[in-house]
Amino acid sequence: MSKQNYNNHIRFYYPHHFIFYPLVAFLIAACIYLMGKIPDEKILFGAMAVMLVLLAWLSFMMRQHYALNNQNRIVRLEMRLRYFQLTGKPFEPLEQRLSFGQIAALRFASGEELLPLIERAINEPLSPDAIKKSITVWVPDDMRV
C-alpha cells in the first residue's frame, strides 16, 4: 500500500461506489431511454426511474448515516486517547472548541505535530483542509471510507 498523504487520503468502498451506483445510474438512464422509445409504457418506465432514484438516495443516506456516525465516534475516541497519551490531560475541554471536521483532520498529524496543530486550529482557526495541508508527517488512516 502506498504511503498516505493529503493527495491520496480519500478512500472508496468499491462495491458501493463502483458497482452499485453505476448499475443504478445505468438502469435509470435505460428507463428514461425506454420512456421515449416505448410511449405506451411511459408511465411504467417513469415510475421505475423514480423508484430507482429513491432507492439510490435511500441507499446513500443509510450507508452514510450508520457508517459515519460510528466512524465519527471512533475518531473522537482516538483523538481523546492520543491527546491524553501525549499530555496526560483530557481532550474534552479542547474538543468543545474544535469542529468535528477539525478533529477528523487532526487525526492525520504525527505526535510531534499534533499539539501545535491543535493550538493553531483553535487560535487561527484553521479549516479542516488547511489542517491537512499543514501536516508533514502523516499518520495514515487506511480504514475510514
C-alpha positions as CSV (number, residue, x, y, z in Angstrom):
1,M,0.0,0.0,0.0
2,S,1.3,3.5,-0.8
3,K,2.2,5.9,1.9
4,Q,-0.8,8.0,2.8
5,N,-0.8,11.8,2.4
6,Y,-3.1,14.7,1.6
7,N,-3.3,13.8,-2.1
8,N,-4.3,10.1,-1.6
9,H,-6.2,10.0,1.8
10,I,-9.7,9.7,0.4
11,R,-10.9,6.1,0.1
12,F,-13.8,4.4,-1.6
13,Y,-15.9,1.3,-0.9
14,Y,-15.6,-0.3,-4.3
15,P,-18.8,-2.5,-4.4
16,H,-20.9,0.5,-3.4
17,H,-19.1,3.3,-5.4
18,F,-18.1,1.4,-8.5
19,I,-20.7,-1.3,-8.9
20,F,-24.0,-0.4,-7.2
21,Y,-24.2,3.3,-8.1
22,P,-23.1,2.8,-11.8
23,L,-25.6,0.0,-12.1
24,V,-28.4,2.1,-10.7
25,A,-27.4,5.0,-12.9
26,F,-27.4,2.8,-15.9
27,L,-30.9,1.4,-15.0
28,I,-32.2,5.0,-14.5
29,A,-30.8,6.0,-17.9
30,A,-32.3,2.9,-19.5
31,C,-35.7,3.7,-18.0
32,I,-35.6,7.3,-19.3
33,Y,-34.5,6.0,-22.8
34,L,-37.3,3.5,-22.8
35,M,-39.8,6.2,-21.9
36,G,-39.0,7.8,-25.2
37,K,-38.8,4.6,-27.2
38,I,-42.0,2.9,-26.0
39,P,-44.6,5.7,-25.5
40,D,-47.3,3.3,-24.4
41,E,-45.2,2.3,-21.3
42,K,-44.0,5.8,-20.5
43,I,-45.7,5.8,-17.0
44,L,-44.3,2.4,-16.1
45,F,-40.7,3.4,-17.1
46,G,-41.1,6.8,-15.4
47,A,-42.3,5.2,-12.2
48,M,-39.4,2.7,-12.4
49,A,-36.9,5.5,-12.9
50,V,-38.3,7.4,-9.9
51,M,-38.2,4.3,-7.7
52,L,-34.5,3.7,-8.7
53,V,-33.6,7.3,-7.9
54,L,-35.3,6.9,-4.5
55,L,-33.5,3.6,-3.9
56,A,-30.1,5.1,-4.7
57,W,-30.8,8.1,-2.5
58,L,-32.0,5.9,0.4
59,S,-29.0,3.6,0.0
60,F,-26.6,6.6,0.1
61,M,-28.3,8.2,3.1
62,M,-28.5,5.0,5.2
63,R,-24.9,3.9,4.4
64,Q,-23.6,7.3,5.2
65,H,-25.7,7.7,8.4
66,Y,-24.7,4.4,10.1
67,A,-21.1,4.1,9.0
68,L,-20.1,7.8,9.5
69,N,-21.8,8.0,12.9
70,N,-19.8,5.0,14.1
71,Q,-16.6,6.3,12.5
72,N,-17.0,9.7,13.9
73,R,-17.3,8.3,17.4
74,I,-14.1,6.3,16.8
75,V,-12.3,9.3,15.6
76,R,-13.3,11.3,18.7
77,L,-12.2,8.5,21.0
78,E,-8.9,8.1,19.1
79,M,-8.1,11.8,19.4
80,R,-9.0,11.7,23.1
81,L,-6.6,8.8,23.7
82,R,-3.8,10.3,21.6
83,Y,-4.1,13.7,23.4
84,F,-4.1,12.0,26.8
85,Q,-1.1,9.9,25.9
86,L,0.8,13.0,24.8
87,T,-0.2,15.3,27.6
88,G,-1.7,13.3,30.4
89,K,-4.7,15.7,30.2
90,P,-8.2,15.1,28.9
91,F,-9.0,16.3,25.4
92,E,-12.7,17.1,26.1
93,P,-12.2,20.8,27.0
94,L,-10.3,21.4,23.7
95,E,-12.7,19.2,21.8
96,Q,-15.6,21.6,22.6
97,R,-13.6,24.4,20.8
98,L,-13.0,22.4,17.7
99,S,-15.4,21.3,15.0
100,F,-15.7,17.7,14.2
101,G,-14.1,18.4,10.8
102,Q,-11.0,19.9,12.5
103,I,-10.8,16.9,14.9
104,A,-11.0,14.5,12.0
105,A,-8.3,16.4,10.1
106,L,-6.0,16.4,13.2
107,R,-6.0,12.6,13.4
108,F,-3.6,12.5,10.5
109,A,-1.0,14.5,12.4
110,S,2.0,12.8,13.8
111,G,2.7,13.0,17.6
112,E,5.2,15.9,17.1
113,E,2.8,17.9,15.0
114,L,-0.5,17.2,16.8
115,L,-0.2,19.6,19.8
116,P,0.9,22.6,17.9
117,L,-1.7,22.0,15.2
118,I,-4.4,21.7,17.9
119,E,-3.4,25.1,19.2
120,R,-3.3,26.6,15.7
121,A,-6.7,25.1,14.8
122,I,-8.2,26.7,17.9
123,N,-6.4,30.1,17.7
124,E,-6.4,30.9,14.0
125,P,-8.9,28.9,13.4
126,L,-7.8,26.6,10.7
127,S,-10.2,24.8,8.3
128,P,-10.0,21.0,8.2
129,D,-8.4,21.3,4.7
130,A,-5.8,23.8,6.0
131,I,-5.0,21.4,8.9
132,K,-4.4,18.5,6.5
133,K,-2.3,20.7,4.2
134,S,-0.2,21.7,7.3
135,I,0.7,18.1,8.1
136,T,4.1,17.0,7.0
137,V,4.3,13.5,8.7
138,W,1.0,11.7,8.2
139,V,-0.4,9.1,10.5
140,P,-2.4,7.0,7.9
141,D,-6.0,6.1,8.4
142,D,-6.4,3.2,6.0
143,M,-9.7,2.0,7.4
144,R,-12.0,5.1,7.1
145,V,-14.1,5.2,4.0
